[in-house]
Amino acid sequence: MKSPDLLSRSTTDLLGLIGRLQKKGVAVEFVDNPALNTVMPQGEFMLTILAAVAQLERATVEERLAGGIATARRRGCTGASRISPTARSSPRAN
């Protein structure tokens, strides 16, 4: 696997999945961070920390997105614009 945050953005889901795979004899290696050797306690600890950071990042992005949508609705925007802001403000060539 390339990176643990691509496997799951939930700490519990990631650790549960890794545990189930290990019980079946599957070794999980991460290309981006070979030090995350889940066989060793230190690697499992690092994986837990990185999974928690990925979960926090996801929650932060969702929170910001919800705030941006709420702000846009208060301003009267009802949907996504298909024309870029620069295209709207630049004069058209005829």
C-alpha positions in Angstrom: 0.0 0.0 0.0 1.3 3.5 -0.8 0.2 5.2 2.4 -2.0 4.5 5.4 -4.2 7.5 4.9 -5.2 6.1 1.5 -6.3 2.9 3.1 -8.6 4.5 5.6 -9.2 7.9 7.2 -10.6 6.4 10.4 -8.2 5.3 13.1 -10.4 2.5 14.3 -11.2 1.2 10.8 -7.5 1.3 9.8 -6.3 -0.6 12.9 -9.1 -3.1 12.7 -8.3 -3.8 9.0 -4.6 -4.1 9.7 -5.4 -6.5 12.6 -7.7 -8.7 10.4 -5.1 -8.8 7.7 -2.4 -9.8 10.1 -4.6 -12.6 11.6 -4.8 -14.0 8.0 -1.0 -13.9 7.6 -1.0 -10.8 5.4 1.9 -8.4 5.9 1.0 -4.8 5.2 3.8 -2.6 4.0 3.6 1.1 3.2 5.7 2.3 0.3 5.8 6.0 1.5 6.9 5.0 4.9 8.7 1.6 5.3 9.2 2.3 9.0 5.6 1.6 9.6 6.3 -2.1 10.3 3.1 -3.2 12.0 4.9 -6.4 13.3 6.8 -4.3 15.8 5.1 -2.3 18.6 6.9 0.9 17.5 5.6 0.6 14.0 2.1 0.0 15.3 2.4 3.1 17.5 3.5 5.2 14.6 0.7 3.9 12.4 -1.8 4.7 15.1 -0.5 8.3 15.4 -0.5 8.8 11.6 -4.1 7.3 11.3 -5.2 9.8 14.0 -3.7 12.7 12.1 -5.4 11.5 8.9 -8.7 11.3 10.7 -8.2 14.8 12.1 -7.3 16.1 8.7 -10.5 14.7 7.2 -12.7 16.2 10.0 -11.0 19.6 9.5 -11.6 19.5 5.7 -15.2 18.5 6.2 -15.7 21.3 8.8 -14.2 23.9 6.5 -16.2 22.7 3.5 -19.4 22.9 5.5 -18.5 26.4 6.7 -17.8 27.5 3.1 -21.1 26.1 1.9 -22.9 27.9 4.7 -21.2 31.2 3.9 -22.0 30.8 0.2 -25.7 30.1 1.0 -25.9 33.2 3.2 -24.5 35.2 0.3 -27.2 33.8 -2.0 -25.3 31.3 -3.9 -27.4 28.3 -4.7 -25.0 26.0 -6.6 -21.6 25.7 -8.1 -20.6 28.1 -10.8 -19.4 26.6 -14.0 -17.6 29.8 -15.1 -14.4 30.7 -13.4 -14.3 34.1 -11.6 -11.5 35.3 -14.0 -13.6 34.4 -17.0 -16.5 36.4 -15.7 -14.5 39.5 -15.0 -12.4 39.5 -18.1 -13.7 41.3 -21.2 -14.8 39.1 -24.1 -13.0 39.3 -27.4 -15.4 39.6 -30.4 
